[in-house]
Amino acid sequence: MAYQISDECVACGACAQECPVSAISEGDGKFQIDADTCVSCGACAGVCPVGAPAEA
């Protein structure tokens, strides 16, 4: 199951830097995860200061 980023996102970019498959990009006011690219490793969730990424 791919991860999704909630509205809690503060657009710091920590998650995008940590993603091993580059599935995370900056969206409109928050970052977003490409579900087709995400490998559900959880690296993004581990570095997010507000806990925005979570399994869908």
PDB file of N, CA, C and O in Angstrom:
ATOM      1  N   MET A   1       0.843  -1.177   0.000  1.00  0.00           N
ATOM      2  CA  MET A   1       0.000   0.000   0.000  1.00  0.00           C
ATOM      3  C   MET A   1       0.891   1.244   0.000  1.00  0.00           C
ATOM      4  O   MET A   1       1.770   1.378   0.851  1.00  0.00           O
ATOM      5  N   ALA A   2       0.673   2.124  -0.922  1.00  0.00           N
ATOM      6  CA  ALA A   2       1.469   3.342  -1.038  1.00  0.00           C
ATOM      7  C   ALA A   2       1.164   4.310   0.104  1.00  0.00           C
ATOM      8  O   ALA A   2       0.081   4.290   0.689  1.00  0.00           O
ATOM      9  N   TYR A   3       2.136   5.145   0.398  1.00  0.00           N
ATOM     10  CA  TYR A   3       1.955   6.186   1.409  1.00  0.00           C
ATOM     11  C   TYR A   3       1.266   7.392   0.773  1.00  0.00           C
ATOM     12  O   TYR A   3       1.339   7.599  -0.439  1.00  0.00           O
ATOM     13  N   GLN A   4       0.604   8.176   1.604  1.00  0.00           N
ATOM     14  CA  GLN A   4      -0.001   9.441   1.195  1.00  0.00           C
ATOM     15  C   GLN A   4       0.414  10.493   2.204  1.00  0.00           C
ATOM     16  O   GLN A   4       0.705  10.181   3.359  1.00  0.00           O
ATOM     17  N   ILE A   5       0.439  11.747   1.759  1.00  0.00           N
ATOM     18  CA  ILE A   5       0.808  12.848   2.642  1.00  0.00           C
ATOM     19  C   ILE A   5      -0.450  13.633   2.996  1.00  0.00           C
ATOM     20  O   ILE A   5      -1.180  14.089   2.115  1.00  0.00           O
ATOM     21  N   SER A   6      -0.692  13.783   4.285  1.00  0.00           N
ATOM     22  CA  SER A   6      -1.894  14.472   4.760  1.00  0.00           C
ATOM     23  C   SER A   6      -1.738  15.983   4.692  1.00  0.00           C
ATOM     24  O   SER A   6      -0.672  16.501   4.356  1.00  0.00           O
ATOM     25  N   ASP A   7      -2.805  16.668   5.012  1.00  0.00           N
ATOM     26  CA  ASP A   7      -2.805  18.134   5.027  1.00  0.00           C
ATOM     27  C   ASP A   7      -1.956  18.701   6.158  1.00  0.00           C
ATOM     28  O   ASP A   7      -1.772  19.916   6.236  1.00  0.00           O
ATOM     29  N   GLU A   8      -1.438  17.851   7.031  1.00  0.00           N
ATOM     30  CA  GLU A   8      -0.550  18.290   8.112  1.00  0.00           C
ATOM     31  C   GLU A   8       0.810  18.720   7.563  1.00  0.00           C
ATOM     32  O   GLU A   8       1.593  19.347   8.277  1.00  0.00           O
ATOM     33  N   CYS A   9       1.093  18.395   6.321  1.00  0.00           N
ATOM     34  CA  CYS A   9       2.380  18.696   5.680  1.00  0.00           C
ATOM     35  C   CYS A   9       2.717  20.181   5.778  1.00  0.00           C
ATOM     36  O   CYS A   9       1.883  21.043   5.501  1.00  0.00           O
ATOM     37  N   VAL A  10       3.964  20.462   6.180  1.00  0.00           N
ATOM     38  CA  VAL A  10       4.435  21.844   6.280  1.00  0.00           C
ATOM     39  C   VAL A  10       5.404  22.183   5.137  1.00  0.00           C
ATOM     40  O   VAL A  10       6.076  23.214   5.178  1.00  0.00           O
ATOM     41  N   ALA A  11       5.471  21.332   4.142  1.00  0.00           N
ATOM     42  CA  ALA A  11       6.273  21.531   2.936  1.00  0.00           C
ATOM     43  C   ALA A  11       7.757  21.789   3.214  1.00  0.00           C
ATOM     44  O   ALA A  11       8.379  22.641   2.579  1.00  0.00           O
ATOM     45  N   CYS A  12       8.309  21.046   4.165  1.00  0.00           N
ATOM     46  CA  CYS A  12       9.726  21.223   4.508  1.00  0.00           C
ATOM     47  C   CYS A  12      10.652  20.486   3.542  1.00  0.00           C
ATOM     48  O   CYS A  12      11.816  20.860   3.399  1.00  0.00           O
ATOM     49  N   GLY A  13      10.151  19.443   2.877  1.00  0.00           N
ATOM     50  CA  GLY A  13      10.949  18.704   1.909  1.00  0.00           C
ATOM     51  C   GLY A  13      11.778  17.573   2.468  1.00  0.00           C
ATOM     52  O   GLY A  13      12.470  16.893   1.710  1.00  0.00           O
ATOM     53  N   ALA A  14      11.734  17.350   3.751  1.00  0.00           N
ATOM     54  CA  ALA A  14      12.538  16.278   4.357  1.00  0.00           C
ATOM     55  C   ALA A  14      12.181  14.915   3.769  1.00  0.00           C
ATOM     56  O   ALA A  14      13.062  14.086   3.542  1.00  0.00           O
ATOM     57  N   CYS A  15      10.922  14.686   3.528  1.00  0.00           N
ATOM     58  CA  CYS A  15      10.471  13.399   2.996  1.00  0.00           C
ATOM     59  C   CYS A  15      11.012  13.153   1.591  1.00  0.00           C
ATOM     60  O   CYS A  15      11.470  12.051   1.288  1.00  0.00           O
ATOM     61  N   ALA A  16      10.963  14.161   0.740  1.00  0.00           N
ATOM     62  CA  ALA A  16      11.420  14.022  -0.645  1.00  0.00           C
ATOM     63  C   ALA A  16      12.903  13.686  -0.699  1.00  0.00           C
ATOM     64  O   ALA A  16      13.328  12.887  -1.534  1.00  0.00           O
ATOM     65  N   GLN A  17      13.688  14.283   0.176  1.00  0.00           N
ATOM     66  CA  GLN A  17      15.127  14.021   0.206  1.00  0.00           C
ATOM     67  C   GLN A  17      15.420  12.589   0.640  1.00  0.00           C
ATOM     68  O   GLN A  17      16.433  12.018   0.237  1.00  0.00           O
ATOM     69  N   GLU A  18      14.556  12.011   1.447  1.00  0.00           N
ATOM     70  CA  GLU A  18      14.788  10.674   2.008  1.00  0.00           C
ATOM     71  C   GLU A  18      14.252   9.549   1.125  1.00  0.00           C
ATOM     72  O   GLU A  18      14.675   8.403   1.283  1.00  0.00           O
ATOM     73  N   CYS A  19      13.342   9.836   0.207  1.00  0.00           N
ATOM     74  CA  CYS A  19      12.698   8.800  -0.614  1.00  0.00           C
ATOM     75  C   CYS A  19      13.712   8.133  -1.550  1.00  0.00           C
ATOM     76  O   CYS A  19      14.330   8.809  -2.372  1.00  0.00           O
ATOM     77  N   PRO A  20      13.888   6.807  -1.431  1.00  0.00           N
ATOM     78  CA  PRO A  20      14.886   6.110  -2.250  1.00  0.00           C
ATOM     79  C   PRO A  20      14.479   5.934  -3.710  1.00  0.00           C
ATOM     80  O   PRO A  20      15.323   5.616  -4.548  1.00  0.00           O
ATOM     81  N   VAL A  21      13.193   6.137  -4.032  1.00  0.00           N
ATOM     82  CA  VAL A  21      12.730   5.951  -5.408  1.00  0.00           C
ATOM     83  C   VAL A  21      12.209   7.242  -6.031  1.00  0.00           C
ATOM     84  O   VAL A  21      11.595   7.212  -7.097  1.00  0.00           O
ATOM     85  N   SER A  22      12.449   8.365  -5.376  1.00  0.00           N
ATOM     86  CA  SER A  22      12.033   9.692  -5.874  1.00  0.00           C
ATOM     87  C   SER A  22      10.547   9.757  -6.206  1.00  0.00           C
ATOM     88  O   SER A  22      10.158  10.303  -7.239  1.00  0.00           O
ATOM     89  N   ALA A  23       9.714   9.196  -5.321  1.00  0.00           N
ATOM     90  CA  ALA A  23       8.273   9.188  -5.535  1.00  0.00           C
ATOM     91  C   ALA A  23       7.592  10.441  -4.999  1.00  0.00           C
ATOM     92  O   ALA A  23       6.390  10.618  -5.197  1.00  0.00           O
ATOM     93  N   ILE A  24       8.343  11.316  -4.322  1.00  0.00           N
ATOM     94  CA  ILE A  24       7.755  12.473  -3.660  1.00  0.00           C
ATOM     95  C   ILE A  24       8.165  13.751  -4.370  1.00  0.00           C
ATOM     96  O   ILE A  24       9.341  13.976  -4.655  1.00  0.00           O
ATOM     97  N   SER A  25       7.170  14.584  -4.648  1.00  0.00           N
ATOM     98  CA  SER A  25       7.429  15.867  -5.302  1.00  0.00           C
ATOM     99  C   SER A  25       6.591  16.953  -4.636  1.00  0.00           C
ATOM    100  O   SER A  25       5.610  16.677  -3.945  1.00  0.00           O
ATOM    101  N   GLU A  26       7.009  18.196  -4.867  1.00  0.00           N
ATOM    102  CA  GLU A  26       6.292  19.320  -4.276  1.00  0.00           C
ATOM    103  C   GLU A  26       5.002  19.551  -5.051  1.00  0.00           C
ATOM    104  O   GLU A  26       5.003  19.643  -6.279  1.00  0.00           O
ATOM    105  N   GLY A  27       3.904  19.642  -4.310  1.00  0.00           N
ATOM    106  CA  GLY A  27       2.608  19.900  -4.922  1.00  0.00           C
ATOM    107  C   GLY A  27       2.135  21.294  -4.598  1.00  0.00           C
ATOM    108  O   GLY A  27       2.945  22.194  -4.377  1.00  0.00           O
ATOM    109  N   ASP A  28       0.845  21.478  -4.570  1.00  0.00           N
ATOM    110  CA  ASP A  28       0.243  22.776  -4.306  1.00  0.00           C
ATOM    111  C   ASP A  28       0.116  22.984  -2.796  1.00  0.00           C
ATOM    112  O   ASP A  28      -0.896  22.611  -2.201  1.00  0.00           O
ATOM    113  N   GLY A  29       1.136  23.575  -2.179  1.00  0.00           N
ATOM    114  CA  GLY A  29       1.108  23.852  -0.750  1.00  0.00           C
ATOM    115  C   GLY A  29       1.573  22.726   0.138  1.00  0.00           C
ATOM    116  O   GLY A  29       1.773  22.931   1.335  1.00  0.00           O
ATOM    117  N   LYS A  30       1.752  21.539  -0.415  1.00  0.00           N
ATOM    118  CA  LYS A  30       2.275  20.401   0.332  1.00  0.00           C
ATOM    119  C   LYS A  30       2.924  19.436  -0.644  1.00  0.00           C
ATOM    120  O   LYS A  30       2.747  19.560  -1.855  1.00  0.00           O
ATOM    121  N   PHE A  31       3.668  18.485  -0.126  1.00  0.00           N
ATOM    122  CA  PHE A  31       4.309  17.495  -0.980  1.00  0.00           C
ATOM    123  C   PHE A  31       3.317  16.384  -1.281  1.00  0.00           C
ATOM    124  O   PHE A  31       2.341  16.199  -0.553  1.00  0.00           O
ATOM    125  N   GLN A  32       3.567  15.647  -2.351  1.00  0.00           N
ATOM    126  CA  GLN A  32       2.684  14.554  -2.734  1.00  0.00           C
ATOM    127  C   GLN A  32       3.505  13.337  -3.130  1.00  0.00           C
ATOM    128  O   GLN A  32       4.660  13.460  -3.538  1.00  0.00           O
ATOM    129  N   ILE A  33       2.902  12.167  -3.007  1.00  0.00           N
ATOM    130  CA  ILE A  33       3.576  10.913  -3.307  1.00  0.00           C
ATOM    131  C   ILE A  33       2.908  10.263  -4.511  1.00  0.00           C
ATOM    132  O   ILE A  33       1.685  10.129  -4.555  1.00  0.00           O
ATOM    133  N   ASP A  34       3.717   9.860  -5.488  1.00  0.00           N
ATOM    134  CA  ASP A  34       3.215   9.135  -6.646  1.00  0.00           C
ATOM    135  C   ASP A  34       3.001   7.683  -6.216  1.00  0.00           C
ATOM    136  O   ASP A  34       3.963   6.954  -5.973  1.00  0.00           O
ATOM    137  N   ALA A  35       1.750   7.272  -6.124  1.00  0.00           N
ATOM    138  CA  ALA A  35       1.404   5.936  -5.633  1.00  0.00           C
ATOM    139  C   ALA A  35       1.975   4.825  -6.509  1.00  0.00           C
ATOM    140  O   ALA A  35       2.264   3.737  -6.010  1.00  0.00           O
ATOM    141  N   ASP A  36       2.140   5.079  -7.806  1.00  0.00           N
ATOM    142  CA  ASP A  36       2.670   4.062  -8.704  1.00  0.00           C
ATOM    143  C   ASP A  36       4.171   3.849  -8.517  1.00  0.00           C
ATOM    144  O   ASP A  36       4.694   2.786  -8.850  1.00  0.00           O
ATOM    145  N   THR A  37       4.860   4.852  -7.988  1.00  0.00           N
ATOM    146  CA  THR A  37       6.306   4.768  -7.780  1.00  0.00           C
ATOM    147  C   THR A  37       6.654   4.350  -6.353  1.00  0.00           C
ATOM    148  O   THR A  37       7.675   3.698  -6.136  1.00  0.00           O
ATOM    149  N   CYS A  38       5.829   4.710  -5.391  1.00  0.00           N
ATOM    150  CA  CYS A  38       6.067   4.431  -3.967  1.00  0.00           C
ATOM    151  C   CYS A  38       6.220   2.932  -3.718  1.00  0.00           C
ATOM    152  O   CYS A  38       5.422   2.128  -4.200  1.00  0.00           O
ATOM    153  N   VAL A  39       7.264   2.565  -2.954  1.00  0.00           N
ATOM    154  CA  VAL A  39       7.509   1.162  -2.601  1.00  0.00           C
ATOM    155  C   VAL A  39       7.142   0.872  -1.142  1.00  0.00           C
ATOM    156  O   VAL A  39       7.479  -0.190  -0.617  1.00  0.00           O
ATOM    157  N   SER A  40       6.457   1.804  -0.492  1.00  0.00           N
ATOM    158  CA  SER A  40       5.966   1.638   0.890  1.00  0.00           C
ATOM    159  C   SER A  40       7.065   1.291   1.882  1.00  0.00           C
ATOM    160  O   SER A  40       6.864   0.465   2.772  1.00  0.00           O
ATOM    161  N   CYS A  41       8.219   1.916   1.733  1.00  0.00           N
ATOM    162  CA  CYS A  41       9.340   1.624   2.633  1.00  0.00           C
ATOM    163  C   CYS A  41       9.228   2.358   3.969  1.00  0.00           C
ATOM    164  O   CYS A  41       9.791   1.917   4.971  1.00  0.00           O
ATOM    165  N   GLY A  42       8.502   3.479   3.983  1.00  0.00           N
ATOM    166  CA  GLY A  42       8.319   4.231   5.220  1.00  0.00           C
ATOM    167  C   GLY A  42       9.421   5.211   5.550  1.00  0.00           C
ATOM    168  O   GLY A  42       9.383   5.843   6.606  1.00  0.00           O
ATOM    169  N   ALA A  43      10.410   5.357   4.669  1.00  0.00           N
ATOM    170  CA  ALA A  43      11.511   6.285   4.932  1.00  0.00           C
ATOM    171  C   ALA A  43      10.996   7.706   5.120  1.00  0.00           C
ATOM    172  O   ALA A  43      11.502   8.442   5.968  1.00  0.00           O
ATOM    173  N   CYS A  44      10.001   8.095   4.343  1.00  0.00           N
ATOM    174  CA  CYS A  44       9.447   9.449   4.436  1.00  0.00           C
ATOM    175  C   CYS A  44       8.798   9.690   5.797  1.00  0.00           C
ATOM    176  O   CYS A  44       8.958  10.756   6.391  1.00  0.00           O
ATOM    177  N   ALA A  45       8.074   8.700   6.276  1.00  0.00           N
ATOM    178  CA  ALA A  45       7.391   8.838   7.562  1.00  0.00           C
ATOM    179  C   ALA A  45       8.392   8.966   8.703  1.00  0.00           C
ATOM    180  O   ALA A  45       8.126   9.641   9.697  1.00  0.00           O
ATOM    181  N   GLY A  46       9.530   8.323   8.559  1.00  0.00           N
ATOM    182  CA  GLY A  46      10.539   8.346   9.603  1.00  0.00           C
ATOM    183  C   GLY A  46      11.228   9.688   9.787  1.00  0.00           C
ATOM    184  O   GLY A  46      11.770   9.959  10.858  1.00  0.00           O
ATOM    185  N   VAL A  47      11.217  10.532   8.766  1.00  0.00           N
ATOM    186  CA  VAL A  47      11.903  11.822   8.865  1.00  0.00           C
ATOM    187  C   VAL A  47      10.957  13.014   8.957  1.00  0.00           C
ATOM    188  O   VAL A  47      11.406  14.131   9.210  1.00  0.00           O
ATOM    189  N   CYS A  48       9.684  12.807   8.761  1.00  0.00           N
ATOM    190  CA  CYS A  48       8.726  13.919   8.766  1.00  0.00           C
ATOM    191  C   CYS A  48       8.533  14.484  10.171  1.00  0.00           C
ATOM    192  O   CYS A  48       8.190  13.741  11.090  1.00  0.00           O
ATOM    193  N   PRO A  49       8.749  15.789  10.350  1.00  0.00           N
ATOM    194  CA  PRO A  49       8.616  16.390  11.691  1.00  0.00           C
ATOM    195  C   PRO A  49       7.170  16.494  12.199  1.00  0.00           C
ATOM    196  O   PRO A  49       6.945  16.692  13.393  1.00  0.00           O
ATOM    197  N   VAL A  50       6.193  16.361  11.294  1.00  0.00           N
ATOM    198  CA  VAL A  50       4.792  16.468  11.711  1.00  0.00           C
ATOM    199  C   VAL A  50       3.985  15.198  11.467  1.00  0.00           C
ATOM    200  O   VAL A  50       2.778  15.184  11.706  1.00  0.00           O
ATOM    201  N   GLY A  51       4.624  14.138  10.998  1.00  0.00           N
ATOM    202  CA  GLY A  51       3.943  12.861  10.791  1.00  0.00           C
ATOM    203  C   GLY A  51       2.934  12.857   9.651  1.00  0.00           C
ATOM    204  O   GLY A  51       1.940  12.133   9.700  1.00  0.00           O
ATOM    205  N   ALA A  52       3.186  13.664   8.627  1.00  0.00           N
ATOM    206  CA  ALA A  52       2.230  13.764   7.511  1.00  0.00           C
ATOM    207  C   ALA A  52       2.152  12.515   6.630  1.00  0.00           C
ATOM    208  O   ALA A  52       1.047  12.135   6.244  1.00  0.00           O
ATOM    209  N   PRO A  53       3.262  11.859   6.294  1.00  0.00           N
ATOM    210  CA  PRO A  53       3.143  10.659   5.458  1.00  0.00           C
ATOM    211  C   PRO A  53       2.618   9.476   6.275  1.00  0.00           C
ATOM    212  O   PRO A  53       3.076   9.218   7.389  1.00  0.00           O
ATOM    213  N   ALA A  54       1.651   8.767   5.697  1.00  0.00           N
ATOM    214  CA  ALA A  54       1.105   7.576   6.349  1.00  0.00           C
ATOM    215  C   ALA A  54       0.626   6.613   5.273  1.00  0.00           C
ATOM    216  O   ALA A  54       0.324   7.025   4.153  1.00  0.00           O
ATOM    217  N   GLU A  55       0.556   5.332   5.611  1.00  0.00           N
ATOM    218  CA  GLU A  55       0.060   4.353   4.649  1.00  0.00           C
ATOM    219  C   GLU A  55      -1.412   4.639   4.351  1.00  0.00           C
ATOM    220  O   GLU A  55      -2.207   4.943   5.241  1.00  0.00           O
ATOM    221  N   ALA A  56      -1.734   4.531   3.079  1.00  0.00           N
ATOM    222  CA  ALA A  56      -3.111   4.809   2.643  1.00  0.00           C
ATOM    223  C   ALA A  56      -4.041   3.668   3.003  1.00  0.00           C
ATOM    224  O   ALA A  56      -5.235   3.731   2.713  1.00  0.00           O
TER     225      ALA A  56
END
